[in-house]
């Protein structure tokens, strides 16, 4: 019987590895005292032990400068994929810059998610701007899971309609790349002194041919998937050329950032972008921008996950294993916390070994997702009950948290697009980078600590009968009417796994 059991275990391990190269690789090492760093080392070994020069981008303006820099300096190729690209000065100027680079001979590939970027991907709703780029031969543009292609299939499975490419990637010249939580919109790049409600987010800027090759693989697998639909230029072209508007947006942005003032003249397009950018007084120092300031190279891996229609999921088992095998501390900063059974199980194992757990997330005051907050309103007391070594902190101001970061034992840092919910774990395409460095992890942890200073801590006590008494929670500092709305939304529990 024992021999049969061992044989079955080996067969299951092999089968799991066939589905995902990282899914069960840690099982055989568990008895050897595996750590979060050990999980990283195994993943790094499998991906070629890459290193990368890495910089943390938590400042909104610096994050925009970093994108502008690597796009402006690209000489051979640019790959871009985003969940959301808005038709504001940031989205339009980026398209204008891509058009300029395409005309210079740079090969451009762009993909936008059809649900996140409605204004630019749908016919008669902004697609003309993308078609303007298609007038250049070396440009390819695709939309991910276009609604028009999936509306009927949603009848059988709603995931066919809502499944998204949630990746946010820029790769330049197969060497520079940016990965993180930010979409392309003023909400992610404007200094909070100019607009107090803008998001608090985190990206990483990396330079490495080896790591960039892994990120390019993640891009290619989505760009070439069956869910990516080729955008084609209208047979007769655009009735109204958008080329001038894109170029004016680019020039207006560049002029504003280097501090030379608004574009001259009374052209309506120039006036439009001049007026928008004039509001952002704290983003005029691009002329002195340097992408790295002594930032060192560290061991780095790229972890990818397809949407539910694909096969790859390196992220969930890797993050789950790092949680499970952390020895001292787990820091989770994430805007949307709806913990799945797999993550709860790993957190419980870490907690039971005495690992300190910090979760920093949004409150009803700061969140942009009422449904997520509704379910978190229901879940947070039970999370603290199950995890006595856990502390939960929630943003209390008007800024919205959007960063997706994990720090394990102040040694491993994971940054990317992966939310702590069912959508990221089971439905959407996601991508993250993991860096092994105590110096890097310490700096990321300190930045999260600064965010926690602008937060409130949720607390409970557990009564002798096992019931929970809320000492301080969302209702303690939020608008009563909003709490009432959230309590009503909690009744829609069937949506918990698809938001």
For each residue, the residues with C-beta under 8 A, 3 or more apart:
1: 4 5
2: 5 6
3: 6 7
4: 1 7 8
5: 1 2 8 9
6: 2 3 9 10
7: 3 4 10 11
8: 4 5 11 12
9: 5 6 12 13
10: 6 7 13 14
11: 7 8 14 15
12: 8 9 15 16 24
13: 9 10 16 17 24 27 28
14: 10 11 17 18
15: 11 12 18 19
16: 12 13 19 20 23 24
17: 13 14 20 21 23 24 25
18: 14 15
19: 15 16 23 311
20: 16 17 23 311 312 313 314 317
21: 17 25 46 314
22: 25 43 46 303 314 317 318
23: 16 17 19 20 313 317
24: 12 13 16 17 27 317
25: 17 21 22 28 29 42 43 46
26: 29 30 34 39 42 317 321 325
27: 13 24 30
28: 13 25
29: 25 26 32 34 38 42
30: 26 27 34 325
31:
32: 29
33:
34: 26 29 30 38 39 321 325
35: 38 39 325 326 327 409
36: 39 40 321 322 323 325 326 327 408 409 411 412
37: 40 41 408 409 411 412 436
38: 29 34 35 41 42 325
39: 26 34 35 36 42 43 318 321 322 325 412
40: 36 37 43 44 299 301 322 412 434 436
41: 37 38 44 45 436
42: 25 26 29 38 39 45 46
43: 22 25 39 40 46 47 301 303 314 318 434
44: 40 41 47 48 49 50 299 301 436
45: 41 42 49
46: 21 22 25 42 43
47: 43 44 50 214 301 302
48: 44 210 214
49: 44 45 299
50: 44 47 208 210 211 214 299 300 301
51: 208 210 211 297 298 299 300
52: 206 207 208 210 211 297 298 300 435
53: 206 207 208 292 295 296 297
54: 204 205 206 295 296 297 298 300 433 435 440
55: 66 204 205 206 291 292 293 295
56: 202 204 440 443 444 447
57: 62 63 66 178 180 202 203 204 205
58: 63 200 201 202 403 447
59: 62 63
60: 63 64 188 189 190 191 192 198 199 201
61: 64 65 189 190 191 282 283 285
62: 57 59 65 66 289
63: 57 58 59 60 66 67 178 180 182 188 189 201 203
64: 60 61 67 68 90 189 283
65: 61 62 68 69 257 286 289
66: 55 57 62 63 69 70 178 203 205 291
67: 63 64 70 71 94 170 178
68: 64 65 71 72 97 253 254 257 286
69: 65 66 72 73 289 291
70: 66 67 73 74 170 172 176 177 178 205 291
71: 67 68 74 78 94 97 98 101 170 172
72: 68 69 97 101
73: 69 70 172
74: 70 71 77 78 101 106 172 173 176
75: 106 173
76: 106 107 173 174
77: 74 106 107 108 109 171 172 173 174
78: 71 74 98 101 106 107 108 109 170 171 172 173
79: 109 169 170 171 216 219 223
80: 98 108 109 110 111 169 170 171
81: 110 111 112 144 165 167 168 169 219 222 223
82: 85 111 112 113 116 117 167 168 169 183 184
83: 112 113 116 117 164 165 166 167 168 183 417
84: 113 116 117 183 184 185
85: 82 91 94 95 112 117 120 183 184 185
86: 90 91 119 183 184 185 186 187
87: 91 92 119 120 126 129
88: 91 92 185 186 276
89: 92 93 186 249 252 253 273 276 277
90: 64 86 93 94 184 185 186 188 189 253
91: 85 86 87 88 94 95 120 184 185
92: 87 88 89 95 96 129 245 246 249 273
93: 89 90 96 97 249 250 252 253 254 273
94: 67 71 85 90 91 97 98 184
95: 85 91 92 98 99 129 130 132 133 246 249
96: 92 93 99 100 245 246 247 248 249 250 251 253
97: 68 71 72 93 94 100 101 250
98: 71 78 80 94 95 101 102 108 110 133 139
99: 95 96 102 103 132 133 136 243 246 247 250
100: 96 97 103 104 247 250
101: 71 72 74 78 97 98 104 106 108
102: 98 99 105 106 108 133 136 138 139
103: 99 100 136
104: 100 101
105: 102 138
106: 74 75 76 77 78 101 102 138
107: 76 77 78 138
108: 77 78 80 98 101 102 133 136 138 139 140
109: 77 78 79 80 139 140 141 219 223
110: 80 81 98 130 133 139 140 141 142
111: 80 81 82 141 142 143 144 165 219 222 223 228
112: 81 82 83 85 116 117 120 121 130 141 143 144
113: 82 83 84 116 117 121 143 144 145 164 165 166
114: 117 118 121 122 143 144 145 146 147
115: 118 145 147 162 164
116: 82 83 84 112 113 164 166 183
117: 82 83 84 85 112 113 114 120 121 143
118: 114 115 121 122 125
119: 86 87 122 125 126
120: 85 87 91 112 117 125 126 127 129 130
121: 112 113 114 117 118 125 126 127 130 143 146 231
122: 114 118 119 125 126 127 147
123: 127
124: 127
125: 118 119 120 121 122
126: 87 119 120 121 122 129 130
127: 120 121 122 123 124 130 131 231
128: 131 132 238 240 242
129: 87 92 95 120 126 132 133 242 245 246
130: 95 110 112 120 121 126 127 133 134 141 231
131: 127 128 134 135 231 233 234 237 238 242
132: 95 99 128 129 135 238 241 242 243 246
133: 95 98 99 102 108 110 129 130 136 139 141
134: 130 131 139 141 231 232 233
135: 131 132 233 237 243
136: 99 102 103 108 133 139
137:
138: 102 105 106 107 108
139: 98 102 108 109 110 133 134 136
140: 108 109 110 230
141: 109 110 111 112 130 133 134 230 231
142: 110 111 223 228 229 230 231
143: 111 112 113 114 117 121 146 228 229 231
144: 81 111 112 113 114 164 165 222 227 228 229 429
145: 113 114 115 149 150 160 161 163 164 165 227 228 307
146: 114 121 143 149 150 229
147: 114 115 122 150 151 161
148: 151
149: 145 146 229
150: 145 146 147 153 154 160 161
151: 147 148 154 161
152: 155
153: 150 156 157 160 161
154: 150 151 157 158 160 161 162
155: 152
156: 153 160
157: 153 154 160
158: 154 161 162 498
159: 162 163 308 427 498
160: 145 150 153 154 156 157 163 309
161: 145 147 150 151 153 154 158
162: 115 154 158 159 427 498
163: 145 159 160 227 307 308 309 427 428
164: 83 113 115 116 144 145 307 427 428 429
165: 81 83 111 113 144 145 222 227 228 307 428 429
166: 83 113 116 417 423 424 428 429 430
167: 81 82 83 218 219 222 417 429 430 431
168: 81 82 83 178 179 180 181 182 183 203 417 431
169: 79 80 81 82 177 178 179 215 218 219 431
170: 67 70 71 78 79 80 177 178
171: 77 78 79 80 174 176 177 212 215 216 219
172: 70 71 73 74 77 78 175 176 177
173: 74 75 76 77 78 176
174: 76 77 171 209 212 213 216
175: 172 207 208 209 212
176: 70 74 171 172 173 205 206 207 212
177: 70 169 170 171 172 205 206 211 212 215
178: 57 63 66 67 70 168 169 170 203 204 205 206
179: 168 169 203 204 206 215 302 415 416 417 431 432 433
180: 57 63 168 201 202 203 204 403 404 415 416 417
181: 168 201 202 203 335 402 403 404 416 417
182: 63 168 188 189 199 201 203 402
183: 82 83 84 85 86 116 168 187 188
184: 82 84 85 86 90 91 94 188
185: 84 85 86 88 90 91 188 189
186: 86 88 89 90 189 190 195 198 280
187: 86 183 190 197 198 199 400
188: 60 63 90 182 183 184 185 198 199 201 402
189: 60 61 63 64 90 182 185 186 198 283
190: 60 61 186 187 194 195 198 280 283
191: 60 61 194 195 198 280 282 283
192: 60 195 196 198 200 399
193: 196 281 282
194: 190 191 279 280 281 282 283
195: 186 190 191 192 198 279 280
196: 192 193 397 398 399
197: 187 398 399 400
198: 60 186 187 188 189 190 191 192 195 399 400
199: 60 182 187 188 399 400 401 402
200: 58 192 395 399 400 401 402 403 451
201: 58 60 63 180 181 182 188 402 403
202: 56 57 58 180 181 333 403 404 405 415 444 447
203: 57 63 66 168 178 179 180 181 182 415
204: 54 55 56 57 178 179 180 415 433 435
205: 54 55 57 66 70 176 177 178 291 292
206: 52 53 54 55 176 177 178 179 211 212 300 433
207: 52 53 175 176 212 291 292
208: 50 51 52 53 175 211 212 297 300
209: 174 175 212 213
210: 48 50 51 52 213 214
211: 50 51 52 177 206 208 214 215 300 301 302 433
212: 171 174 175 176 177 206 207 208 209 215 216
213: 174 209 210 216 217
214: 47 48 50 210 211 217 218 301 302
215: 169 171 177 179 211 212 218 219 302 431 433
216: 79 171 174 212 213 219 220
217: 213 214 220 221 302 304
218: 167 169 214 215 221 222 302 304 431
219: 79 81 109 111 167 169 171 215 216 222 223
220: 216 217 223 224
221: 217 218 224 225 304 306 310 312
222: 81 111 144 165 167 218 219 225 227 228 306 429
223: 79 81 109 111 142 219 220 228
224: 220 221 228
225: 221 222 228 306 309 310
226: 309
227: 144 145 163 165 222 307 309
228: 111 142 143 144 145 165 222 223 224 225
229: 142 143 144 146 149
230: 140 141 142
231: 121 127 130 131 134 141 142 143
232: 134
233: 131 134 135 237
234: 131 237 238
235:
236: 239
237: 131 135 233 234
238: 128 131 132 234 241 242
239: 236
240: 128
241: 132 238 244
242: 128 129 131 132 238 245 246
243: 99 132 135 246 247
244: 241 247 248 269
245: 92 96 129 242 248 249 269
246: 92 95 96 99 129 132 242 243 249 250
247: 96 99 100 243 244 250 251
248: 96 244 245 251 252 263 267 269 270 273
249: 89 92 93 95 96 245 246 252 253 269 273
250: 93 96 97 99 100 246 247 253 254
251: 96 247 248 254 255 263
252: 89 93 248 249 255 256 262 263 270 273 274 277
253: 68 89 90 93 96 249 250 256 257 273 277
254: 68 93 250 251 257 258 286
255: 251 252 258 260 261 262 263
256: 252 253 259 261 262 274 277 278 280 283 284
257: 65 68 253 254 283 284 285 286 287
258: 254 255 284 286 287
259: 256 284 285 286 287
260: 255
261: 255 256
262: 252 255 256 270 274 277 278
263: 248 251 252 255 267 270 273 274
264: 270
265: 270
266: 270 271
267: 248 263 270 271
268: 271 272
269: 244 245 248 249 272 273
270: 248 252 262 263 264 265 266 267 273 274
271: 266 267 268 274 275
272: 268 269 275 276
273: 89 92 93 248 249 252 253 263 269 270 276 277
274: 252 256 262 263 270 271 277 278
275: 271 272 278 279
276: 88 89 272 273 279
277: 89 252 253 256 262 273 274 280
278: 256 262 274 275 281
279: 194 195 275 276
280: 186 190 191 194 195 256 277 283
281: 193 194 278 284
282: 61 191 193 194
283: 61 64 189 190 191 194 256 257 280 286
284: 256 257 258 259 281
285: 61 257 259 288 289
286: 65 68 254 257 258 259 283 289
287: 257 258 259
288: 285
289: 62 65 69 285 286
290: 293
291: 55 66 69 70 205 207
292: 53 55 205 207 295
293: 55 290
294:
295: 53 54 55 292
296: 53 54 437 439
297: 51 52 53 54 208
298: 51 52 54 435 436 437 440
299: 40 44 49 50 51 435 436 437
300: 50 51 52 54 206 208 211 433 434 435 436
301: 40 43 44 47 50 211 214 433 434
302: 47 179 211 214 215 217 218 431 432 433 434
303: 22 43 314 315 318 414 416 431 432 433 434
304: 217 218 221 312 314 315 430 431
305: 312 313 314 315 316 418 424 428 429 430 431
306: 221 222 225 309 310 311 312 313 429
307: 145 163 164 165 227 310 427 428 429
308: 159 163 426 427 428
309: 160 163 225 226 227 306
310: 221 225 306 307 429
311: 19 20 306
312: 20 221 304 305 306
313: 20 23 305 306 316 317
314: 20 21 22 43 303 304 305 317 318
315: 303 304 305 318 319 416 418 430 431 432
316: 305 313 319 320 342 425
317: 20 22 23 24 26 313 314 320 321
318: 22 39 43 303 314 315 321 322 434
319: 315 316 322 323 343 406 414 418 432
320: 316 317 323 324 342 343 346
321: 26 34 36 39 317 318 324 325 346
322: 36 39 40 318 319 325 326 406 408 412 414
323: 36 319 320 326 330 343 346 347 350 406 408
324: 320 321 346 349 350
325: 26 30 34 35 36 38 39 321 322 350
326: 35 36 322 323 329 330 350 355 408 409
327: 35 36 353 355 409
328: 355 356 409 410
329: 326 355 356 357 358 407 408 409 410
330: 323 326 347 350 355 356 357 358 406 407 408
331: 358 360 405 406 407 408 445 448
332: 337 357 358 359 360 405 406 420
333: 202 360 361 401 403 404 405 406 448 451
334: 337 359 360 361 403 404 405 419 420
335: 181 361 362 367 368 369 372 400 401 402 403 404 419
336: 361 362 369 372 419 420 421 423
337: 332 334 359 361 372 376 379 420 421
338: 372 375 376 379 420 421 422 496 499
339: 343 344 347 379 383 420 421
340: 343 344 421 422 425 426
341: 344 345
342: 316 320 345 346 425
343: 319 320 323 339 340 346 347 420 425
344: 339 340 341 347 348 383 386
345: 341 342 348 349
346: 320 321 323 324 342 343 349 350
347: 323 330 339 343 344 350 351 357 386 387 390
348: 344 345 351 352 386 387
349: 324 345 346 352 353
350: 323 324 325 326 330 346 347 353 355 357
351: 347 348 354 355 357 386 387 388 389 390
352: 348 349
353: 327 349 350
354: 351 389
355: 326 327 328 329 330 350 351 389
356: 328 329 330 389 391
357: 329 330 332 347 350 351 387 389 390 391
358: 329 330 331 332 390 391 393 448 452
359: 332 334 337 383 390 391 392 393
360: 331 332 333 334 392 393 394 395 401 448 451 452 455
361: 333 334 335 336 337 376 392 393 394 395 401
362: 335 336 366 367 368 369 372 373 394 395 400 401
363: 366 367 373 394 395 396 455 456 474 477 478
364: 367 373 377 474 478 479 482 483 486
365: 395 396 397 398 477 478 479
366: 362 363 394 395 396 397 398 399 400 401
367: 335 362 363 364 370 372 373 400 401
368: 335 362 400
369: 335 336 362 372 373 499
370: 367 373 374 485 486 489
371: 374 375 489 492 495 499
372: 335 336 337 338 362 367 369 375 376 421 499
373: 362 363 364 367 369 370 376 377 474 486
374: 370 371 377 378 486 487 489 490 492
375: 338 371 372 378 379 490 493 496 499
376: 337 338 361 372 373 379 380 474
377: 364 373 374 380 473 474 483 486 487 490
378: 374 375 490
379: 337 338 339 375 376 382 383
380: 376 377 383 384 392 458 473 474
381: 384 385 460 468 470 473
382: 379 385 386 468
383: 339 344 359 379 380 386 387 390 392
384: 380 381 387 388 390 392 458 459 460 468
385: 381 382 388 460 462 468
386: 344 347 348 351 382 383
387: 347 348 351 357 383 384 390
388: 351 384 385
389: 351 354 355 356 357
390: 347 351 357 358 359 383 384 387
391: 356 357 358 359 457
392: 359 360 361 380 383 384 457 458
393: 358 359 360 361 452 455 456 457 458
394: 360 361 362 363 366 455 456 458 474
395: 200 360 361 362 363 365 366 399 400 401 451 454 455
396: 363 365 366 454 455 456 477
397: 196 365 366 454
398: 196 197 365 366
399: 192 196 197 198 199 200 366 395 454
400: 187 197 198 199 200 335 362 366 367 368 395
401: 199 200 333 335 360 361 362 366 367 395 451
402: 181 182 188 199 200 201 335
403: 58 180 181 200 201 202 333 334 335
404: 180 181 202 333 334 335 415 416 417 418 419 420 432
405: 202 331 332 333 334 413 414 415 444 448
406: 319 322 323 330 331 332 333 412 413 414 415
407: 329 330 331 410 412 413 414 441 444 445 448
408: 36 37 322 323 326 329 330 331 411 412 413 414 441
409: 35 36 37 326 327 328 329 412 441
410: 328 329 407 438 441 442 445
411: 36 37 408 436 437 438 441
412: 36 37 39 40 322 406 407 408 409 434 435 436 441
413: 405 406 407 408 434 435 437 440 441 444
414: 303 319 322 405 406 407 408 418 432 433 434
415: 179 180 202 203 204 404 405 406 432 433 435 444
416: 179 180 181 303 315 404 430 431 432 433
417: 83 166 167 168 179 180 181 404 424 430 431 432
418: 305 315 319 404 414 424 430 431 432
419: 334 335 336 404 423 424
420: 332 334 336 337 338 339 343 404 424
421: 336 337 338 339 340 372 424 425 499
422: 338 340 425 426 427 496 497 498 499
423: 166 336 419 426 427 428 498 499
424: 166 305 417 418 419 420 421 427 428 430
425: 316 340 342 343 421 422
426: 308 340 422 423 497
427: 159 162 163 164 307 308 422 423 424 498
428: 163 164 165 166 305 307 308 423 424
429: 144 164 165 166 167 222 305 306 307 310
430: 166 167 304 305 315 416 417 418 424
431: 167 168 169 179 215 218 302 303 304 305 315 416 417 418
432: 179 302 303 315 319 404 414 415 416 417 418
433: 54 179 204 206 211 215 300 301 302 303 414 415 416
434: 40 43 300 301 302 303 318 412 413 414
435: 52 54 204 298 299 300 412 413 415 440 441
436: 37 40 41 44 298 299 300 411 412
437: 296 298 299 411 413 440 441
438: 410 411 441 442
439: 296 442 443
440: 54 56 298 413 435 437 443 444
441: 407 408 409 410 411 412 413 435 437 438 444 445
442: 410 438 439 445 446
443: 56 439 440 446 447
444: 56 202 405 407 413 415 440 441 447 448
445: 331 407 410 441 442 448 449
446: 442 443 449 450
447: 56 58 202 443 444 450 451
448: 331 333 358 360 405 407 444 445 451 452
449: 445 446 452 453
450: 446 447 453 454
451: 200 333 360 395 401 447 448 454 455
452: 358 360 393 448 449 455
453: 449 450
454: 395 396 397 399 450 451
455: 360 363 393 394 395 396 451 452
456: 363 393 394 396 472 476 477
457: 391 392 393 472
458: 380 384 392 393 394 472 473 474
459: 384 470 471 472 473
460: 381 384 385 468 469 470 471 473
461: 468 469 471
462: 385 466 467 468 469
463: 466 467 468 469
464:
465:
466: 462 463
467: 462 463
468: 381 382 384 385 460 461 462 463
469: 460 461 462 463
470: 381 459 460 473 475 476
471: 459 460 461
472: 456 457 458 459 476 477
473: 377 380 381 458 459 460 470 476
474: 363 364 373 376 377 380 394 458 477 478 483 486
475: 470 478 480 483
476: 456 470 472 473
477: 363 365 396 456 472 474
478: 363 364 365 474 475 482 483
479: 364 365 482 483
480: 475 483 484
481: 484 485
482: 364 478 479 485 486
483: 364 377 474 475 478 479 480 486 487
484: 480 481 487 488
485: 370 481 482 488 489
486: 364 370 373 374 377 474 482 483 489 490
487: 374 377 483 484 490
488: 484 485 491
489: 370 371 374 485 486 492
490: 374 375 377 378 486 487 493
491: 488
492: 371 374 489 495
493: 375 490 496
494:
495: 371 492 498 499
496: 338 375 422 493 499
497: 422 426
498: 158 159 162 422 423 427 495
499: 338 369 371 372 375 421 422 423 495 496
